[in-house]
Amino acid sequence: MRTFAITALCTALITLFTGLSPAAPAAAGASPETALMAAHRAYLRGDRAALARQAEAVRGHALEAYADFWRLKLGLAEADPADVQDFLARNAGTVLAEQLRRDWLRLLGRTGQWALFRQERPLLAQSDADIACYALQDRWRRQEGPLRPGLAPFWNASRPLPAACEPVADALYESGALTPDDLRDRFRLLVRNNRLSAAERLAERLPEDRAPRPDRILAVSRAPARFLEGPEVDLRTAAGRELAILALSRLAADDPPAAADRWGRMAQSAFPLEDQQYVWAVLATHGAYQRVPEAVDWFRKAGGTSLTDEQLAWRARIALRQHRWAEVNAAVERMSPSSRREAAWTYWQGRALVALGRLEEGRKLYARLAGGTDFYGLLAEEELGRPLAVPPPAAPTTAEELAAAAERPGLKRALLLFRLGLRSEATREWEWAVRPLDDRSLLAASELARRNGLWDRVIVTADRTVAAHDFSLRYPTPYRDVLSGQARLRRLDEALVFGLVRQESRFIAYAQSSAGARGLMQLMPATARRVARKIGLKGYRPSRVQQPEVNAALGTGYLRGMLDLFDGSPVLAAAAYNAGPGRAHRWRNDAGPLEGAIYVETIPFSETRQYVKKVMANAMHYAALLGGGTQPMLKARLGTIAGAAGSRPPEDE
């Protein structure tokens, strides 16, 4: 009943704000929107003839460019450049022009139409890897300037080289601008990041006396311990030593202590000092990731070898677990300037400096984060003795500002697309439309989204403001009667529930993840069934999981179970909600209690680490907005995480 009411309300509001009737007449008695949806279906199945017929029925509608866009997309390889350029000119400044130009530039680069490529590339607002690589190809073809700096971001990345960059890499290697050492370093980078197929291909380019045989790479990777204990280890040649390093790297990913033990029994003197330090750095990084205490000392054995920012981050994290503040500071000091400026490392270096007695330096770092609304901004404020204070709300959006937002063509198109169920297209339109807006215009767009029940757009749009804020839009409370009622029933902190839902679904009741999690609280089918049985939810069927009342009952029931399992710790409960209770348990500290903030920063999974930070920061803001007496500081909410020694880990979902 609620869903139908919201749909009707959204339809009425869209008609009011856009001036377009949802049932405007079209040719042959069908509405243009009906024709547009038919055109979309034809596009998805690649039916150009049907798409062309439907496109004619969409002429004059606010979304007519979409039919033309789909038509050009399907036939881009054969399209007349004049037709493409005509579309780009007619739709200049729109997200569709940006998308089509990006696709066309990839085609132009792939087919070597360099004059057109050079003409169109400056008009693209947001480049991508393929287009940047094609631009390098064009420069190489014209022998224009050094190419290595342009290739560096792709060469030094842990993912495979884009196909468009491979000819440039080949040319640089042939010219000597890329050396065998460069190839070896990239080979090791790919191995460390489990990109074995790419590593095999790269090994074929290494000089024969330095390259592991490509056919051995996969075999050794699958059984590194067997290889290291067998007779085939040959440390007399560079190729043999490289294969041993590969095996040690792969073994360390599964069992760092075993790899360190095997390395300790190996004739390390057969390896150049540079390689010895490299191996210790690999062992230390994997050890830190798996919370092996000895990893701190392994990092020291790596000496002055060059560490990536990711390796330095893990050096800092394992030192945090042991409160070795000098090690934390040393790791952060060696990071690149951009990594040092990240909120996490600004905060932890501040903590390290204060712990080392350098109070003023530490407080200066806290001050850089002060005023931030994220996890580390809140912690820094507390270190400076300033509890959370919600910024005063900006003046309410005026009728004129709201009307101006509703008349923005991009937002108007987005609202129509949302109503038609073309959510991906609608989201892209919205994001493109709000990019250049100032604070007042962003707040008006956020309010427009609120009046249309588009809660994810409400949040992400209000989140973009710089000076004028409205936290009732950043942290809205839709479905409050449902969520608050279930929070009371399950004895849950209302702010934590809202903080979790904001992160899980942005309050989209019909949200569904790629993994199959559904609804406001993003429940997997098996979890929903189990919780439904546990809480005695009558009449439960999988088809009901996206109903707000049902989803809230199941999600809060599951959250209550995680809190009970972990002695009421919201940090462990949030980590378990995202990654499973077994992992949340294993990430505790065998050596004893751990500060909550340190536990969060040392969660191995980046997704879960960011998730917990955001849920806990969200909960702080919701607690301030919802009221209810004195609210605890973030450090108090995070608490202390009890040690894991001697306790049996629960099973993951």
Sequence and secondary structure as in RCSB ss.txt:
>XXXX:A:sequence
MRTFAITALCTALITLFTGLSPAAPAAAGASPETALMAAHRAYLRGDRAALARQAEAVRGHALEAYADFWRLKLG
LAEADPADVQDFLARNAGTVLAEQLRRDWLRLLGRTGQWALFRQERPLLAQSDADIACYALQDRWRRQEGPLRPG
LAPFWNASRPLPAACEPVADALYESGALTPDDLRDRFRLLVRNNRLSAAERLAERLPEDRAPRPDRILAVSRAPA
RFLEGPEVDLRTAAGRELAILALSRLAADDPPAAADRWGRMAQSAFPLEDQQYVWAVLATHGAYQRVPEAVDWFR
KAGGTSLTDEQLAWRARIALRQHRWAEVNAAVERMSPSSRREAAWTYWQGRALVALGRLEEGRKLYARLAGGTDF
YGLLAEEELGRPLAVPPPAAPTTAEELAAAAERPGLKRALLLFRLGLRSEATREWEWAVRPLDDRSLLAASELAR
RNGLWDRVIVTADRTVAAHDFSLRYPTPYRDVLSGQARLRRLDEALVFGLVRQESRFIAYAQSSAGARGLMQLMP
ATARRVARKIGLKGYRPSRVQQPEVNAALGTGYLRGMLDLFDGSPVLAAAAYNAGPGRAHRWRNDAGPLEGAIYV
ETIPFSETRQYVKKVMANAMHYAALLGGGTQPMLKARLGTIAGAAGSRPPEDE
>XXXX:A:secstr
 HHHHHHHHHHHHHHHHH   TT   GGG  HHHHHHHHHHHHHTT HHHHHHHHHHTTTSTTHHHHHHHHHHHT
GGG  HHHHHHHHHHTTTSHHHHHHHHHHHHHHHHTT HHHHHHHGGG SS  HHHHHHHHHHHHHTT S  HHH
HHHHHTSSS   GGGHHHHHHHHHHTSS HHHHHHHHHHHHHTT HHHHHHHHTTS TTT   HHHHHHHHHSHH
HHHHSTT   SSHHHHHHHHHHHHHHHHH HHHHHHHHHTS GGGS HHHHHHHHHHHHHHHHHTT TTHHHHHH
HTTT    HHHHHHHHHHHHHTT HHHHHHHHHTS HHHHTSHHHHHHHHHHHHHTT HHHHHHHHHHHTT  SH
HHHHHHHHTT             HHHHHHHHH HHHHHHHHHHHHT HHHHHHHHHHHHTT  HHHHHHHHHHHH
HTT HHHHHHHHTT SSS  HHHHS  TTHHHHHHHHHHTT  HHHHHHHHHHHHTT TT B TT  BTTTTB H
HHHHHHHHHHT TT  GGGTTSHHHHHHHHHHHHHHHHHHTTT HHHHHHHHHH HHHHHHTS TTS EEHHHHH
HT S HHHHHHHHHHHHHHHHHHHHH  S    HHHHH EE   TT       
